[in-house]
Amino acid sequence: MPSVPDLQGRRELILQMLRATSSPLSVASIAEQLQVHPNTVRFHLDVLIDAGRVERLLGDASGPGRPPVLYSASRSMNPNGPSNYRLLAAILTAHLAAASTDPTDRAIKLGRAWAPSLIDPPRHGAETRARALTRLVGLLAKLGFQPEPLQGPRATQVRIRHCPFLDLVDDHADVICPLHLGLMQGAMAAMKTSITVDRLDPFVEPDLCVAHVTKARSQS
């Protein structure tokens, strides 16, 4: 059985063939050029179609019966190709740090502004304290923070075991940590609950950050 690199190499070869021709190709034509069984070609084409890299279309019927099925390369970039969001995050973080006279305050406000888009608003008025804490922990888990389970519904801390932007913290802790605090504050505000996160203590242990939960100040 071919190895994974061999399979990928054969698919790339099929893609190159489809890109090199001005007309769509049939399974039989591809199989003949590759000197493989048509079923092998169909298998690879199905994978490429699912990945959005190849398109299936019907050719012109030259006689009775169904028109032939042909294949062409999709004229778009590979959505599953390499990405570099770390570089983008570093650029934007450095810009925020350099462009603001108070990057910490700016990062908190930015986090607060974005948080409501990350969480569904409560269905029936304000969330209870317990429900809001549970939803906050769920959001943090979804974002990759690896929070510990809550120590009961009256917990005053949310213990976080991972930072999704750990490789940016050394250079821009004044942006990354406040941004996370703002996200938590914004999420709690969106839930219209009676509590908030008033402080985030980063790296109280090498593998632990602690968010402190307190009663939210009333809005006048």
C-alpha positions as CSV (number, residue, x, y, z in Angstrom):
1,M,0.0,0.0,0.0
2,P,1.4,3.4,-0.9
3,S,2.6,5.6,2.0
4,V,1.0,8.9,2.8
5,P,3.7,11.0,1.1
6,D,3.3,8.8,-2.1
7,L,-0.5,9.4,-2.0
8,Q,0.0,13.1,-1.6
9,G,2.6,13.2,-4.4
10,R,0.3,11.4,-6.8
11,R,-2.5,13.9,-6.0
12,E,-0.1,16.8,-6.6
13,L,0.8,15.2,-9.9
14,I,-2.9,15.0,-10.9
15,L,-3.3,18.6,-9.9
16,Q,-0.3,19.6,-12.1
17,M,-1.8,17.7,-15.0
18,L,-5.2,19.4,-14.6
19,R,-3.5,22.8,-14.3
20,A,-1.3,22.3,-17.4
21,T,-4.2,21.7,-19.7
22,S,-6.7,24.2,-21.1
23,S,-9.5,21.6,-21.2
24,P,-10.9,19.4,-18.4
25,L,-9.7,15.8,-18.3
26,S,-11.6,12.5,-17.9
27,V,-10.7,9.8,-15.5
28,A,-9.6,7.6,-18.4
29,S,-7.3,10.3,-19.7
30,I,-5.6,10.9,-16.4
31,A,-5.3,7.2,-15.7
32,E,-3.7,6.6,-19.1
33,Q,-1.1,9.3,-18.6
34,L,-0.3,8.1,-15.1
35,Q,-0.4,4.5,-16.1
36,V,-2.6,3.5,-13.2
37,H,-6.1,2.0,-12.8
38,P,-9.0,4.4,-13.3
39,N,-10.4,3.6,-9.8
40,T,-7.1,4.8,-8.3
41,V,-7.6,8.1,-10.2
42,R,-11.2,8.4,-8.9
43,F,-10.0,7.9,-5.4
44,H,-7.6,10.7,-5.6
45,L,-10.0,13.0,-7.4
46,D,-12.6,12.5,-4.7
47,V,-10.1,13.5,-2.1
48,L,-9.1,16.6,-4.1
49,I,-12.7,17.6,-4.7
50,D,-13.5,17.3,-0.9
51,A,-10.5,19.6,-0.3
52,G,-11.8,22.1,-2.8
53,R,-8.8,21.7,-5.1
54,V,-10.6,20.0,-8.1
55,E,-14.0,20.6,-9.7
56,R,-16.2,18.1,-11.3
57,L,-18.2,19.1,-14.4
58,L,-20.2,17.6,-17.2
59,G,-18.8,17.6,-20.8
60,D,-20.7,18.0,-24.0
61,A,-22.6,14.8,-25.0
62,S,-21.4,13.6,-28.4
63,G,-24.1,10.9,-28.7
64,P,-26.8,9.1,-26.9
65,G,-26.4,8.6,-23.1
66,R,-25.2,10.7,-20.3
67,P,-22.5,13.4,-21.0
68,P,-19.0,12.6,-19.8
69,V,-17.8,13.5,-16.4
70,L,-14.7,15.7,-16.6
71,Y,-12.3,17.3,-14.0
72,S,-10.5,20.6,-13.8
73,A,-8.3,22.2,-11.2
74,S,-10.0,24.7,-9.0
75,R,-8.8,28.2,-9.8
76,S,-8.4,29.2,-6.2
77,M,-5.7,28.8,-3.6
78,N,-5.7,25.7,-1.4
79,P,-7.7,26.4,1.7
80,N,-5.8,23.7,3.6
81,G,-2.4,25.0,2.6
82,P,0.2,26.4,5.0
83,S,-0.8,29.3,7.2
84,N,1.2,31.6,9.4
85,Y,-1.2,33.2,11.9
86,R,1.6,33.5,14.4
87,L,3.3,36.0,12.2
88,L,0.1,38.0,11.8
89,A,-0.5,38.0,15.5
90,A,3.0,39.2,16.2
91,I,2.7,42.0,13.6
92,L,-0.7,43.2,15.1
93,T,0.5,42.9,18.6
94,A,3.7,44.9,17.9
95,H,1.6,47.5,16.2
96,L,-0.8,47.9,19.1
97,A,2.1,48.1,21.6
98,A,3.9,50.8,19.5
99,A,0.9,52.8,18.3
100,S,-0.7,53.5,21.7
101,T,0.5,55.6,24.6
102,D,-1.1,53.1,27.0
103,P,-1.1,49.7,25.3
104,T,-2.3,48.0,28.4
105,D,-5.5,50.0,28.6
106,R,-6.0,49.8,24.8
107,A,-5.6,46.0,24.9
108,I,-8.2,45.7,27.7
109,K,-10.7,47.8,25.8
110,L,-10.1,45.8,22.6
111,G,-10.7,42.6,24.4
112,R,-13.9,43.9,25.9
113,A,-15.1,45.1,22.5
114,W,-14.5,41.7,20.9
115,A,-15.8,39.4,23.6
116,P,-19.5,39.8,22.9
117,S,-18.9,38.3,19.4
118,L,-17.5,35.2,21.0
119,I,-20.4,34.3,23.3
120,D,-24.2,34.0,22.8
121,P,-26.2,36.5,24.8
122,P,-28.3,35.1,27.7
123,R,-31.8,33.9,26.6
124,H,-33.7,35.0,29.6
125,G,-32.3,38.1,31.2
126,A,-29.0,38.1,33.2
127,E,-27.1,34.9,33.8
128,T,-26.8,33.7,37.4
129,R,-23.4,33.7,39.0
130,A,-22.9,30.0,38.7
131,R,-24.1,29.9,35.1
132,A,-21.9,32.9,34.1
133,L,-18.8,31.3,35.6
134,T,-19.6,28.0,33.9
135,R,-20.0,29.7,30.5
136,L,-16.8,31.7,31.0
137,V,-14.8,28.6,31.7
138,G,-16.4,27.0,28.6
139,L,-15.4,30.0,26.5
140,L,-11.8,29.9,27.8
141,A,-11.6,26.2,27.1
142,K,-12.8,26.8,23.5
143,L,-10.2,29.5,23.0
144,G,-7.4,27.2,24.2
145,F,-6.7,28.5,27.7
146,Q,-7.2,25.0,29.4
147,P,-8.9,26.4,32.5
148,E,-9.2,24.1,35.5
149,P,-12.7,23.0,36.7
150,L,-14.3,25.5,38.9
151,Q,-14.1,25.1,42.7
152,G,-17.8,25.3,43.2
153,P,-20.5,27.9,42.1
154,R,-19.1,30.5,44.6
155,A,-15.5,30.3,43.2
156,T,-13.6,33.5,43.2
157,Q,-10.9,32.4,40.9
158,V,-10.6,30.9,37.4
159,R,-7.3,29.0,37.1
160,I,-5.8,29.0,33.6
161,R,-3.2,26.4,32.6
162,H,-2.3,27.6,29.1
163,C,-1.8,30.8,27.1
164,P,-2.8,30.4,23.5
165,F,-0.3,33.2,22.7
166,L,2.5,32.0,24.9
167,D,5.2,32.7,22.3
168,L,4.2,36.4,22.2
169,V,4.1,37.0,25.9
170,D,7.8,37.5,26.5
171,D,7.9,40.5,24.2
172,H,4.4,41.9,24.6
173,A,3.0,40.8,28.0
174,D,1.7,44.4,28.3
175,V,-0.7,43.7,25.4
176,I,-1.4,39.9,25.5
177,C,-2.3,39.6,29.2
178,P,-4.5,42.7,29.3
179,L,-6.2,41.5,26.1
180,H,-7.1,38.3,27.8
181,L,-8.4,40.2,30.8
182,G,-10.5,42.4,28.5
183,L,-12.0,39.3,26.8
184,M,-13.1,37.9,30.1
185,Q,-14.6,41.2,31.3
186,G,-16.4,41.6,28.0
187,A,-17.8,38.1,28.1
188,M,-19.1,38.6,31.6
189,A,-20.6,42.0,30.6
190,A,-22.3,40.4,27.6
191,M,-23.9,37.8,29.9
192,K,-25.3,40.7,32.0
193,T,-24.3,38.9,35.2
194,S,-23.6,40.4,38.6
195,I,-19.9,39.4,38.6
196,T,-16.8,40.3,36.5
197,V,-13.1,39.5,36.4
198,D,-11.3,42.4,38.0
199,R,-7.7,41.1,37.8
200,L,-5.6,38.6,35.9
201,D,-2.4,37.5,37.6
202,P,-0.2,36.0,34.9
203,F,2.2,33.2,35.7
204,V,1.8,33.0,39.4
205,E,3.3,29.6,38.8
206,P,5.2,28.6,35.6
207,D,2.1,26.9,34.3
208,L,-0.7,28.9,36.0
209,C,-2.4,32.2,35.5
210,V,-5.2,33.2,37.9
211,A,-8.3,35.4,37.0
212,H,-10.0,36.9,40.0
213,V,-13.8,37.0,40.1
214,T,-15.6,39.7,42.0
215,K,-18.9,41.5,42.1
216,A,-19.4,43.8,39.2
217,R,-19.8,47.5,39.9
218,S,-23.3,48.8,39.1
219,Q,-23.8,50.8,36.0
220,S,-25.2,54.2,36.6
